[in-house]
């Protein structure tokens, strides 16, 4: 990312620190947001939670479930079920 922006990795780290985050935290947040969108839209209803977790860049389903629940206070399956019920 730093190379793409033509800045040093250390400067990129400093910029993240100014916002009290890190590159890893920001990356996980973006992956979780994408997963939530996929779980709640009808267009992706044919995909399993496992498929969505891998497509969003998580290497293991257990890690995906753990960070998803920590961030959204629900499981991916429960979120999907509520979204389907609400339609």
SEFIZA-3560 file (N, C-alpha, C; in Angstrom, 3 decimals):
REM SEFIZA-3560
<numar><xx>0.826</xx><yy>-1.175</yy><zz>0.000</zz><atom>N</atom></numar>
<numar><xx>0.000</xx><yy>0.000</yy><zz>0.000</zz><atom>CA</atom></numar>
<numar><xx>0.876</xx><yy>1.247</yy><zz>0.000</zz><atom>C</atom></numar>
<numar><xx>1.891</xx><yy>1.254</yy><zz>0.845</zz><atom>N</atom></numar>
<numar><xx>2.772</xx><yy>2.420</yy><zz>0.921</zz><atom>CA</atom></numar>
<numar><xx>3.447</xx><yy>2.682</yy><zz>-0.426</zz><atom>C</atom></numar>
<numar><xx>3.902</xx><yy>1.617</yy><zz>-1.056</zz><atom>N</atom></numar>
<numar><xx>4.555</xx><yy>1.762</yy><zz>-2.357</zz><atom>CA</atom></numar>
<numar><xx>3.584</xx><yy>2.367</yy><zz>-3.371</zz><atom>C</atom></numar>
<numar><xx>2.351</xx><yy>1.897</yy><zz>-3.339</zz><atom>N</atom></numar>
<numar><xx>1.340</xx><yy>2.424</yy><zz>-4.268</zz><atom>CA</atom></numar>
<numar><xx>1.094</xx><yy>3.911</yy><zz>-4.068</zz><atom>C</atom></numar>
<numar><xx>1.192</xx><yy>4.350</yy><zz>-2.823</zz><atom>N</atom></numar>
<numar><xx>0.983</xx><yy>5.763</yy><zz>-2.504</zz><atom>CA</atom></numar>
<numar><xx>2.266</xx><yy>6.579</yy><zz>-2.574</zz><atom>C</atom></numar>
<numar><xx>3.368</xx><yy>5.902</yy><zz>-2.904</zz><atom>N</atom></numar>
<numar><xx>4.686</xx><yy>6.547</yy><zz>-2.989</zz><atom>CA</atom></numar>
<numar><xx>5.100</xx><yy>7.182</yy><zz>-1.665</zz><atom>C</atom></numar>
<numar><xx>4.844</xx><yy>6.451</yy><zz>-0.579</zz><atom>N</atom></numar>
<numar><xx>5.286</xx><yy>6.886</yy><zz>0.737</zz><atom>CA</atom></numar>
<numar><xx>6.017</xx><yy>5.719</yy><zz>1.393</zz><atom>C</atom></numar>
<numar><xx>6.742</xx><yy>6.013</yy><zz>2.433</zz><atom>N</atom></numar>
<numar><xx>7.468</xx><yy>4.945</yy><zz>3.120</zz><atom>CA</atom></numar>
<numar><xx>6.497</xx><yy>4.146</yy><zz>4.005</zz><atom>C</atom></numar>
<numar><xx>6.806</xx><yy>2.876</yy><zz>4.235</zz><atom>N</atom></numar>
<numar><xx>5.964</xx><yy>2.091</yy><zz>5.148</zz><atom>CA</atom></numar>
<numar><xx>5.870</xx><yy>2.721</yy><zz>6.532</zz><atom>C</atom></numar>
<numar><xx>6.960</xx><yy>3.290</yy><zz>7.009</zz><atom>N</atom></numar>
<numar><xx>6.947</xx><yy>3.939</yy><zz>8.329</zz><atom>CA</atom></numar>
<numar><xx>6.004</xx><yy>5.129</yy><zz>8.354</zz><atom>C</atom></numar>
<numar><xx>5.979</xx><yy>5.918</yy><zz>7.291</zz><atom>N</atom></numar>
<numar><xx>5.076</xx><yy>7.071</yy><zz>7.235</zz><atom>CA</atom></numar>
<numar><xx>3.625</xx><yy>6.596</yy><zz>7.185</zz><atom>C</atom></numar>
<numar><xx>3.366</xx><yy>5.534</yy><zz>6.436</zz><atom>N</atom></numar>
<numar><xx>2.007</xx><yy>4.973</yy><zz>6.393</zz><atom>CA</atom></numar>
<numar><xx>1.592</xx><yy>4.534</yy><zz>7.794</zz><atom>C</atom></numar>
<numar><xx>2.496</xx><yy>3.893</yy><zz>8.509</zz><atom>N</atom></numar>
<numar><xx>2.217</xx><yy>3.457</yy><zz>9.872</zz><atom>CA</atom></numar>
<numar><xx>1.914</xx><yy>4.657</yy><zz>10.771</zz><atom>C</atom></numar>
<numar><xx>2.647</xx><yy>5.723</yy><zz>10.598</zz><atom>N</atom></numar>
<numar><xx>2.421</xx><yy>6.945</yy><zz>11.372</zz><atom>CA</atom></numar>
<numar><xx>1.039</xx><yy>7.523</yy><zz>11.084</zz><atom>C</atom></numar>
<numar><xx>0.654</xx><yy>7.527</yy><zz>9.820</zz><atom>N</atom></numar>
<numar><xx>-0.671</xx><yy>8.037</yy><zz>9.458</zz><atom>CA</atom></numar>
<numar><xx>-1.782</xx><yy>7.203</yy><zz>10.098</zz><atom>C</atom></numar>
<numar><xx>-1.641</xx><yy>5.902</yy><zz>10.061</zz><atom>N</atom></numar>
<numar><xx>-2.640</xx><yy>5.044</yy><zz>10.718</zz><atom>CA</atom></numar>
<numar><xx>-2.677</xx><yy>5.328</yy><zz>12.216</zz><atom>C</atom></numar>
<numar><xx>-1.516</xx><yy>5.491</yy><zz>12.817</zz><atom>N</atom></numar>
<numar><xx>-1.443</xx><yy>5.739</yy><zz>14.255</zz><atom>CA</atom></numar>
<numar><xx>-2.149</xx><yy>7.035</yy><zz>14.634</zz><atom>C</atom></numar>
<numar><xx>-2.098</xx><yy>8.022</yy><zz>13.765</zz><atom>N</atom></numar>
<numar><xx>-2.784</xx><yy>9.291</yy><zz>14.032</zz><atom>CA</atom></numar>
<numar><xx>-4.288</xx><yy>9.083</yy><zz>14.180</zz><atom>C</atom></numar>
<numar><xx>-4.812</xx><yy>8.069</yy><zz>13.517</zz><atom>N</atom></numar>
<numar><xx>-6.240</xx><yy>7.754</yy><zz>13.603</zz><atom>CA</atom></numar>
<numar><xx>-6.505</xx><yy>6.594</yy><zz>14.563</zz><atom>C</atom></numar>
<numar><xx>-5.499</xx><yy>6.303</yy><zz>15.390</zz><atom>N</atom></numar>
<numar><xx>-5.586</xx><yy>5.253</yy><zz>16.402</zz><atom>CA</atom></numar>
<numar><xx>-6.018</xx><yy>3.905</yy><zz>15.831</zz><atom>C</atom></numar>
<numar><xx>-5.404</xx><yy>3.553</yy><zz>14.713</zz><atom>N</atom></numar>
<numar><xx>-5.659</xx><yy>2.267</yy><zz>14.066</zz><atom>CA</atom></numar>
<numar><xx>-4.357</xx><yy>1.768</yy><zz>13.464</zz><atom>C</atom></numar>
<numar><xx>-4.441</xx><yy>0.651</yy><zz>12.796</zz><atom>N</atom></numar>
<numar><xx>-3.276</xx><yy>0.109</yy><zz>12.112</zz><atom>CA</atom></numar>
<numar><xx>-3.729</xx><yy>-0.398</yy><zz>10.750</zz><atom>C</atom></numar>
<numar><xx>-2.760</xx><yy>-0.716</yy><zz>9.915</zz><atom>N</atom></numar>
<numar><xx>-3.090</xx><yy>-1.244</yy><zz>8.603</zz><atom>CA</atom></numar>
<numar><xx>-3.905</xx><yy>-2.523</yy><zz>8.742</zz><atom>C</atom></numar>
<numar><xx>-3.485</xx><yy>-3.401</yy><zz>9.642</zz><atom>N</atom></numar>
<numar><xx>-4.186</xx><yy>-4.672</yy><zz>9.849</zz><atom>CA</atom></numar>
<numar><xx>-5.605</xx><yy>-4.446</yy><zz>10.341</zz><atom>C</atom></numar>
<numar><xx>-5.782</xx><yy>-3.559</yy><zz>11.305</zz><atom>N</atom></numar>
<numar><xx>-7.126</xx><yy>-3.270</yy><zz>11.805</zz><atom>CA</atom></numar>
<numar><xx>-8.024</xx><yy>-2.713</yy><zz>10.709</zz><atom>C</atom></numar>
<numar><xx>-7.489</xx><yy>-1.832</yy><zz>9.910</zz><atom>N</atom></numar>
<numar><xx>-8.270</xx><yy>-1.238</yy><zz>8.816</zz><atom>CA</atom></numar>
<numar><xx>-8.625</xx><yy>-2.292</yy><zz>7.774</zz><atom>C</atom></numar>
<numar><xx>-7.692</xx><yy>-3.154</yy><zz>7.464</zz><atom>N</atom></numar>
<numar><xx>-7.939</xx><yy>-4.219</yy><zz>6.502</zz><atom>CA</atom></numar>
<numar><xx>-9.040</xx><yy>-5.158</yy><zz>6.997</zz><atom>C</atom></numar>
<numar><xx>-8.973</xx><yy>-5.563</yy><zz>8.253</zz><atom>N</atom></numar>
<numar><xx>-10.002</xx><yy>-6.440</yy><zz>8.817</zz><atom>CA</atom></numar>
<numar><xx>-11.358</xx><yy>-5.744</yy><zz>8.814</zz><atom>C</atom></numar>
<numar><xx>-11.390</xx><yy>-4.484</yy><zz>9.163</zz><atom>N</atom></numar>
<numar><xx>-12.655</xx><yy>-3.735</yy><zz>9.163</zz><atom>CA</atom></numar>
<numar><xx>-13.278</xx><yy>-3.701</yy><zz>7.769</zz><atom>C</atom></numar>
<numar><xx>-12.472</xx><yy>-3.470</yy><zz>6.765</zz><atom>N</atom></numar>
<numar><xx>-12.999</xx><yy>-3.440</yy><zz>5.392</zz><atom>CA</atom></numar>
<numar><xx>-13.486</xx><yy>-4.817</yy><zz>4.950</zz><atom>C</atom></numar>
<numar><xx>-12.761</xx><yy>-5.864</yy><zz>5.349</zz><atom>N</atom></numar>
<numar><xx>-13.188</xx><yy>-7.223</yy><zz>5.018</zz><atom>CA</atom></numar>
<numar><xx>-14.503</xx><yy>-7.563</yy><zz>5.715</zz><atom>C</atom></numar>
<numar><xx>-14.644</xx><yy>-7.172</yy><zz>6.972</zz><atom>N</atom></numar>
<numar><xx>-15.872</xx><yy>-7.433</yy><zz>7.713</zz><atom>CA</atom></numar>
<numar><xx>-17.056</xx><yy>-6.672</yy><zz>7.132</zz><atom>C</atom></numar>
<numar><xx>-16.826</xx><yy>-5.434</yy><zz>6.744</zz><atom>N</atom></numar>
<numar><xx>-17.891</xx><yy>-4.629</yy><zz>6.138</zz><atom>CA</atom></numar>
<numar><xx>-18.361</xx><yy>-5.266</yy><zz>4.832</zz><atom>C</atom></numar>
<numar><xx>-17.428</xx><yy>-5.721</yy><zz>4.040</zz><atom>N</atom></numar>
<numar><xx>-17.776</xx><yy>-6.400</yy><zz>2.778</zz><atom>CA</atom></numar>
<numar><xx>-18.547</xx><yy>-7.687</yy><zz>3.058</zz><atom>C</atom></numar>
<numar><xx>-18.105</xx><yy>-8.459</yy><zz>4.032</zz><atom>N</atom></numar>
<numar><xx>-18.791</xx><yy>-9.703</yy><zz>4.384</zz><atom>CA</atom></numar>
<numar><xx>-20.213</xx><yy>-9.415</yy><zz>4.847</zz><atom>C</atom></numar>
<numar><xx>-20.390</xx><yy>-8.394</yy><zz>5.673</zz><atom>N</atom></numar>
<numar><xx>-21.735</xx><yy>-8.034</yy><zz>6.141</zz><atom>CA</atom></numar>
<numar><xx>-22.635</xx><yy>-7.663</yy><zz>4.969</zz><atom>C</atom></numar>
<numar><xx>-22.111</xx><yy>-6.902</yy><zz>4.037</zz><atom>N</atom></numar>
<numar><xx>-22.891</xx><yy>-6.536</yy><zz>2.854</zz><atom>CA</atom></numar>
<numar><xx>-23.300</xx><yy>-7.779</yy><zz>2.069</zz><atom>C</atom></numar>
<numar><xx>-22.369</xx><yy>-8.693</yy><zz>1.890</zz><atom>N</atom></numar>
<numar><xx>-22.659</xx><yy>-9.910</yy><zz>1.122</zz><atom>CA</atom></numar>
<numar><xx>-23.684</xx><yy>-10.789</yy><zz>1.848</zz><atom>C</atom></numar>
<numar><xx>-23.601</xx><yy>-10.860</yy><zz>3.163</zz><atom>N</atom></numar>
<numar><xx>-24.512</xx><yy>-11.703</yy><zz>3.933</zz><atom>CA</atom></numar>
<numar><xx>-25.942</xx><yy>-11.158</yy><zz>3.943</zz><atom>C</atom></numar>
<numar><xx>-26.100</xx><yy>-9.873</yy><zz>3.735</zz><atom>N</atom></numar>
<numar><xx>-27.426</xx><yy>-9.262</yy><zz>3.849</zz><atom>CA</atom></numar>
<numar><xx>-28.079</xx><yy>-8.922</yy><zz>2.520</zz><atom>C</atom></numar>
<numar><xx>-27.394</xx><yy>-9.169</yy><zz>1.415</zz><atom>N</atom></numar>
<numar><xx>-27.998</xx><yy>-8.854</yy><zz>0.121</zz><atom>CA</atom></numar>
<numar><xx>-28.462</xx><yy>-10.122</yy><zz>-0.583</zz><atom>C</atom></numar>
<numar><xx>-29.630</xx><yy>-10.053</yy><zz>-1.227</zz><atom>N</atom></numar>
<numar><xx>-30.162</xx><yy>-11.229</yy><zz>-1.923</zz><atom>CA</atom></numar>
<numar><xx>-29.245</xx><yy>-11.745</yy><zz>-3.029</zz><atom>C</atom></numar>
<numar><xx>-28.469</xx><yy>-10.871</yy><zz>-3.619</zz><atom>N</atom></numar>
<numar><xx>-27.595</xx><yy>-11.266</yy><zz>-4.723</zz><atom>CA</atom></numar>
<numar><xx>-26.596</xx><yy>-12.353</yy><zz>-4.324</zz><atom>C</atom></numar>
<numar><xx>-26.241</xx><yy>-12.401</yy><zz>-3.049</zz><atom>N</atom></numar>
<numar><xx>-25.261</xx><yy>-13.382</yy><zz>-2.564</zz><atom>CA</atom></numar>
<numar><xx>-25.897</xx><yy>-14.470</yy><zz>-1.704</zz><atom>C</atom></numar>
<numar><xx>-27.215</xx><yy>-14.592</yy><zz>-1.760</zz><atom>N</atom></numar>
<numar><xx>-27.901</xx><yy>-15.548</yy><zz>-0.888</zz><atom>CA</atom></numar>
<numar><xx>-27.589</xx><yy>-17.002</yy><zz>-1.231</zz><atom>C</atom></numar>
<numar><xx>-27.088</xx><yy>-17.242</yy><zz>-2.428</zz><atom>N</atom></numar>
<numar><xx>-26.750</xx><yy>-18.611</yy><zz>-2.821</zz><atom>CA</atom></numar>
<numar><xx>-25.366</xx><yy>-19.035</yy><zz>-2.316</zz><atom>C</atom></numar>
<numar><xx>-24.613</xx><yy>-18.103</yy><zz>-1.764</zz><atom>N</atom></numar>
<numar><xx>-23.270</xx><yy>-18.397</yy><zz>-1.264</zz><atom>CA</atom></numar>
<numar><xx>-23.319</xx><yy>-18.760</yy><zz>0.212</zz><atom>C</atom></numar>
<numar><xx>-22.481</xx><yy>-19.698</yy><zz>0.593</zz><atom>N</atom></numar>
<numar><xx>-22.411</xx><yy>-20.093</yy><zz>1.997</zz><atom>CA</atom></numar>
<numar><xx>-21.578</xx><yy>-19.072</yy><zz>2.775</zz><atom>C</atom></numar>
<numar><xx>-21.727</xx><yy>-19.105</yy><zz>4.080</zz><atom>N</atom></numar>
<numar><xx>-20.929</xx><yy>-18.243</yy><zz>4.949</zz><atom>CA</atom></numar>
<numar><xx>-19.447</xx><yy>-18.533</yy><zz>4.739</zz><atom>C</atom></numar>
<numar><xx>-19.108</xx><yy>-19.782</yy><zz>4.565</zz><atom>N</atom></numar>
<numar><xx>-17.719</xx><yy>-20.167</yy><zz>4.330</zz><atom>CA</atom></numar>
<numar><xx>-17.181</xx><yy>-19.530</yy><zz>3.052</zz><atom>C</atom></numar>
<numar><xx>-17.947</xx><yy>-19.615</yy><zz>1.978</zz><atom>N</atom></numar>
<numar><xx>-17.522</xx><yy>-19.008</yy><zz>0.709</zz><atom>CA</atom></numar>
<numar><xx>-17.318</xx><yy>-17.511</yy><zz>0.871</zz><atom>C</atom></numar>
<numar><xx>-18.235</xx><yy>-16.870</yy><zz>1.552</zz><atom>N</atom></numar>
<numar><xx>-18.134</xx><yy>-15.424</yy><zz>1.754</zz><atom>CA</atom></numar>
<numar><xx>-16.897</xx><yy>-15.085</yy><zz>2.582</zz><atom>C</atom></numar>
<numar><xx>-16.645</xx><yy>-15.863</yy><zz>3.622</zz><atom>N</atom></numar>
<numar><xx>-15.477</xx><yy>-15.566</yy><zz>4.455</zz><atom>CA</atom></numar>
<numar><xx>-14.186</xx><yy>-15.661</yy><zz>3.649</zz><atom>C</atom></numar>
<numar><xx>-14.067</xx><yy>-16.687</yy><zz>2.816</zz><atom>N</atom></numar>
<numar><xx>-12.859</xx><yy>-16.821</yy><zz>1.993</zz><atom>CA</atom></numar>
<numar><xx>-12.774</xx><yy>-15.728</yy><zz>0.940</zz><atom>C</atom></numar>
<numar><xx>-13.899</xx><yy>-15.399</yy><zz>0.326</zz><atom>N</atom></numar>
<numar><xx>-13.878</xx><yy>-14.358</yy><zz>-0.703</zz><atom>CA</atom></numar>
<numar><xx>-13.493</xx><yy>-12.999</yy><zz>-0.118</zz><atom>C</atom></numar>
<numar><xx>-13.818</xx><yy>-12.781</yy><zz>1.134</zz><atom>N</atom></numar>
<numar><xx>-13.483</xx><yy>-11.513</yy><zz>1.786</zz><atom>CA</atom></numar>
<numar><xx>-12.063</xx><yy>-11.498</yy><zz>2.354</zz><atom>C</atom></numar>
<numar><xx>-11.335</xx><yy>-12.592</yy><zz>2.177</zz><atom>N</atom></numar>
<numar><xx>-9.926</xx><yy>-12.591</yy><zz>2.530</zz><atom>CA</atom></numar>
<numar><xx>-9.565</xx><yy>-13.228</yy><zz>3.851</zz><atom>C</atom></numar>
<numar><xx>-10.518</xx><yy>-13.880</yy><zz>4.498</zz><atom>N</atom></numar>
<numar><xx>-10.196</xx><yy>-14.562</yy><zz>5.753</zz><atom>CA</atom></numar>
<numar><xx>-9.650</xx><yy>-15.944</yy><zz>5.431</zz><atom>C</atom></numar>
<numar><xx>-8.584</xx><yy>-16.313</yy><zz>6.110</zz><atom>N</atom></numar>
<numar><xx>-7.936</xx><yy>-17.588</yy><zz>5.788</zz><atom>CA</atom></numar>
<numar><xx>-8.607</xx><yy>-18.774</yy><zz>6.466</zz><atom>C</atom></numar>
<numar><xx>-9.301</xx><yy>-18.526</yy><zz>7.577</zz><atom>N</atom></numar>
<numar><xx>-10.032</xx><yy>-19.605</yy><zz>8.238</zz><atom>CA</atom></numar>
<numar><xx>-11.425</xx><yy>-19.115</yy><zz>8.622</zz><atom>C</atom></numar>
<numar><xx>-12.375</xx><yy>-20.013</yy><zz>8.592</zz><atom>N</atom></numar>
<numar><xx>-13.751</xx><yy>-19.667</yy><zz>8.935</zz><atom>CA</atom></numar>
<numar><xx>-13.856</xx><yy>-19.354</yy><zz>10.430</zz><atom>C</atom></numar>
<numar><xx>-13.101</xx><yy>-20.064</yy><zz>11.253</zz><atom>N</atom></numar>
<numar><xx>-13.180</xx><yy>-19.816</yy><zz>12.693</zz><atom>CA</atom></numar>
<numar><xx>-12.704</xx><yy>-18.401</yy><zz>13.037</zz><atom>C</atom></numar>
<numar><xx>-11.653</xx><yy>-17.950</yy><zz>12.385</zz><atom>N</atom></numar>
<numar><xx>-11.183</xx><yy>-16.576</yy><zz>12.613</zz><atom>CA</atom></numar>
<numar><xx>-12.231</xx><yy>-15.579</yy><zz>12.150</zz><atom>C</atom></numar>
<numar><xx>-12.827</xx><yy>-15.825</yy><zz>10.990</zz><atom>N</atom></numar>
<numar><xx>-13.887</xx><yy>-14.963</yy><zz>10.475</zz><atom>CA</atom></numar>
<numar><xx>-15.034</xx><yy>-14.863</yy><zz>11.484</zz><atom>C</atom></numar>
<numar><xx>-15.518</xx><yy>-16.003</yy><zz>11.965</zz><atom>N</atom></numar>
<numar><xx>-16.617</xx><yy>-16.000</yy><zz>12.930</zz><atom>CA</atom></numar>
<numar><xx>-16.254</xx><yy>-15.223</yy><zz>14.194</zz><atom>C</atom></numar>
<numar><xx>-15.061</xx><yy>-15.425</yy><zz>14.688</zz><atom>N</atom></numar>
<numar><xx>-14.620</xx><yy>-14.782</yy><zz>15.917</zz><atom>CA</atom></numar>
<numar><xx>-14.582</xx><yy>-13.257</yy><zz>15.766</zz><atom>C</atom></numar>
<numar><xx>-13.941</xx><yy>-12.753</yy><zz>14.711</zz><atom>N</atom></numar>
<numar><xx>-13.839</xx><yy>-11.294</yy><zz>14.552</zz><atom>CA</atom></numar>
<numar><xx>-15.174</xx><yy>-10.695</yy><zz>14.137</zz><atom>C</atom></numar>
<numar><xx>-15.983</xx><yy>-11.431</yy><zz>13.380</zz><atom>N</atom></numar>
<numar><xx>-17.303</xx><yy>-10.938</yy><zz>12.986</zz><atom>CA</atom></numar>
<numar><xx>-18.171</xx><yy>-10.745</yy><zz>14.221</zz><atom>C</atom></numar>
<numar><xx>-18.184</xx><yy>-11.750</yy><zz>15.083</zz><atom>N</atom></numar>
<numar><xx>-19.006</xx><yy>-11.668</yy><zz>16.294</zz><atom>CA</atom></numar>
<numar><xx>-18.525</xx><yy>-10.547</yy><zz>17.215</zz><atom>C</atom></numar>
<numar><xx>-17.221</xx><yy>-10.398</yy><zz>17.332</zz><atom>N</atom></numar>
<numar><xx>-16.663</xx><yy>-9.334</yy><zz>18.167</zz><atom>CA</atom></numar>
<numar><xx>-17.065</xx><yy>-7.962</yy><zz>17.619</zz><atom>C</atom></numar>
<numar><xx>-17.045</xx><yy>-7.808</yy><zz>16.308</zz><atom>N</atom></numar>
<numar><xx>-17.342</xx><yy>-6.502</yy><zz>15.697</zz><atom>CA</atom></numar>
<numar><xx>-18.831</xx><yy>-6.191</yy><zz>15.653</zz><atom>C</atom></numar>
<numar><xx>-19.666</xx><yy>-7.172</yy><zz>15.285</zz><atom>N</atom></numar>
<numar><xx>-21.086</xx><yy>-6.907</yy><zz>15.070</zz><atom>CA</atom></numar>
<numar><xx>-21.997</xx><yy>-7.489</yy><zz>16.159</zz><atom>C</atom></numar>
<numar><xx>-21.429</xx><yy>-8.157</yy><zz>17.140</zz><atom>N</atom></numar>
<numar><xx>-22.169</xx><yy>-8.743</yy><zz>18.260</zz><atom>CA</atom></numar>
<numar><xx>-23.260</xx><yy>-9.709</yy><zz>17.805</zz><atom>C</atom></numar>
<numar><xx>-23.005</xx><yy>-10.412</yy><zz>16.731</zz><atom>N</atom></numar>
<numar><xx>-23.879</xx><yy>-11.461</yy><zz>16.224</zz><atom>CA</atom></numar>
<numar><xx>-23.044</xx><yy>-12.365</yy><zz>15.330</zz><atom>C</atom></numar>
<numar><xx>-23.560</xx><yy>-13.538</yy><zz>15.051</zz><atom>N</atom></numar>
<numar><xx>-22.829</xx><yy>-14.433</yy><zz>14.155</zz><atom>CA</atom></numar>
<numar><xx>-23.211</xx><yy>-14.123</yy><zz>12.713</zz><atom>C</atom></numar>
<numar><xx>-22.381</xx><yy>-14.512</yy><zz>11.768</zz><atom>N</atom></numar>
<numar><xx>-22.734</xx><yy>-14.300</yy><zz>10.355</zz><atom>CA</atom></numar>
<numar><xx>-24.057</xx><yy>-14.984</yy><zz>9.991</zz><atom>C</atom></numar>
<numar><xx>-24.264</xx><yy>-16.192</yy><zz>10.486</zz><atom>N</atom></numar>
<numar><xx>-25.503</xx><yy>-16.915</yy><zz>10.185</zz><atom>CA</atom></numar>
<numar><xx>-26.728</xx><yy>-16.231</yy><zz>10.752</zz><atom>C</atom></numar>
<numar><xx>-26.622</xx><yy>-15.723</yy><zz>11.975</zz><atom>N</atom></numar>
<numar><xx>-27.753</xx><yy>-15.010</yy><zz>12.578</zz><atom>CA</atom></numar>
<numar><xx>-28.050</xx><yy>-13.715</yy><zz>11.833</zz><atom>C</atom></numar>
<numar><xx>-27.027</xx><yy>-13.008</yy><zz>11.421</zz><atom>N</atom></numar>
<numar><xx>-27.234</xx><yy>-11.778</yy><zz>10.646</zz><atom>CA</atom></numar>
<numar><xx>-27.944</xx><yy>-12.093</yy><zz>9.343</zz><atom>C</atom></numar>
<numar><xx>-27.507</xx><yy>-13.132</yy><zz>8.669</zz><atom>N</atom></numar>
<numar><xx>-28.130</xx><yy>-13.532</yy><zz>7.412</zz><atom>CA</atom></numar>
<numar><xx>-29.597</xx><yy>-13.915</yy><zz>7.628</zz><atom>C</atom></numar>
<numar><xx>-29.876</xx><yy>-14.669</yy><zz>8.669</zz><atom>N</atom></numar>
<numar><xx>-31.251</xx><yy>-15.083</yy><zz>8.954</zz><atom>CA</atom></numar>
<numar><xx>-32.143</xx><yy>-13.875</yy><zz>9.235</zz><atom>C</atom></numar>
<numar><xx>-31.655</xx><yy>-12.914</yy><zz>10.003</zz><atom>N</atom></numar>
<numar><xx>-32.443</xx><yy>-11.697</yy><zz>10.274</zz><atom>CA</atom></numar>
<numar><xx>-32.676</xx><yy>-10.893</yy><zz>9.002</zz><atom>C</atom></numar>
<numar><xx>-31.663</xx><yy>-10.830</yy><zz>8.134</zz><atom>N</atom></numar>
<numar><xx>-31.808</xx><yy>-10.089</yy><zz>6.872</zz><atom>CA</atom></numar>
<numar><xx>-32.854</xx><yy>-10.757</yy><zz>5.985</zz><atom>C</atom></numar>
<numar><xx>-32.852</xx><yy>-12.075</yy><zz>5.923</zz><atom>N</atom></numar>
<numar><xx>-33.853</xx><yy>-12.792</yy><zz>5.121</zz><atom>CA</atom></numar>
<numar><xx>-35.246</xx><yy>-12.598</yy><zz>5.676</zz><atom>C</atom></numar>
<numar><xx>-35.342</xx><yy>-12.622</yy><zz>6.996</zz><atom>N</atom></numar>
<numar><xx>-36.641</xx><yy>-12.453</yy><zz>7.656</zz><atom>CA</atom></numar>
<numar><xx>-37.199</xx><yy>-11.065</yy><zz>7.413</zz><atom>C</atom></numar>
<numar><xx>-36.324</xx><yy>-10.070</yy><zz>7.349</zz><atom>N</atom></numar>
<numar><xx>-36.734</xx><yy>-8.696</yy><zz>7.155</zz><atom>CA</atom></numar>
<numar><xx>-37.169</xx><yy>-8.344</yy><zz>5.741</zz><atom>C</atom></numar>
<numar><xx>-36.905</xx><yy>-9.238</yy><zz>4.804</zz><atom>N</atom></numar>
<numar><xx>-37.270</xx><yy>-8.947</yy><zz>3.409</zz><atom>CA</atom></numar>
<numar><xx>-38.712</xx><yy>-9.204</yy><zz>3.136</zz><atom>C</atom></numar>
//
